[in-house]
Amino acid sequence: MEGLLIPIIAIICTIGLPIITGLVLGLRWMKTRNEERMGLINQGIIPPDTPKRKSDPNKMVSLRNGIVLISLGIGIIVGFLCSEYLAIGHGNEFWVTGASVVFFLGIGYLIYFLVTQKMPLTEQKAEQEQE
């Protein structure tokens, strides 16, 4: 039983502690916000409603992430195939796969640069202002 005590405490601390901390901080924030609003109402001031922000996804960031993830996947596949089926890969699997991943990530970033370079400047600025 003593050998199980340390893992149980570790699991409780890593899972339960962040949850409890988040709940305590969230409840404290809600309480102070309510007290501020009630104080304003007691003084005769009507507090403004906090508007809920709509999150518009930034298309430029989504485009970049998509291109980078696709190129990362292609790099991993090509690196695996090169290390498995070509003579250069025997004994150097890690380096061949790593070089392939870096190479295709570079190509992905270049593609992203070329795609955004052809976009009108006004569209790029509007997307950057939304960030």
C-alpha positions, 0 to 999 in steps of 0.5 A, spaced: 500 500 500 505 504 501 508 503 494 501 506 491 501 512 495 506 516 491 503 515 484 496 516 487 498 523 490 502 525 483 495 523 479 491 527 484 496 533 484 497 533 476 489 533 475 486 535 481 490 541 482 489 545 476 482 544 476 481 546 483 485 552 481 481 554 475 475 553 479 477 558 485 480 563 480 474 563 476 469 564 482 473 569 485 473 573 478 465 572 477 464 575 485 469 581 484 465 583 477 459 582 480 461 586 486 463 592 481 457 592 477 453 592 484 457 598 486 455 602 480 448 600 480 448 602 488 451 609 485 445 610 480 450 608 474 448 603 469 454 599 467 455 597 460 453 590 458 460 587 456 459 585 448 461 578 447 466 578 442 466 574 435 472 571 434 473 571 426 478 566 424 484 569 421 485 566 414 492 568 413 494 564 419 489 558 417 493 558 410 500 558 413 498 553 418 495 548 413 501 549 408 506 548 413 502 541 416 501 539 409 509 540 408 510 537 414 506 530 413 510 530 406 516 531 409 515 525 414 513 521 408 518 522 404 523 521 409 521 515 411 520 512 404 527 514 403 530 511 409 526 505 408 528 504 400 534 508 398 541 506 399 542 513 402 538 511 408 541 505 411 544 507 418 542 514 417 534 514 418 534 519 423 538 524 419 535 523 412 528 523 415 530 530 419 533 533 413 527 531 409 522 534 414 526 541 414 527 541 406 519 540 405 517 545 411 522 550 407 518 549 401 511 550 405 514 556 407 516 559 400 509 557 398 506 561 403 510 567 401 508 566 394 501 565 395 501 571 400 505 575 395 500 575 390 494 577 394 492 584 394 495 589 399 489 591 402 486 584 403 493 582 407 492 588 412 485 587 413 487 580 415 492 582 420 488 587 423 483 582 425 489 578 429 
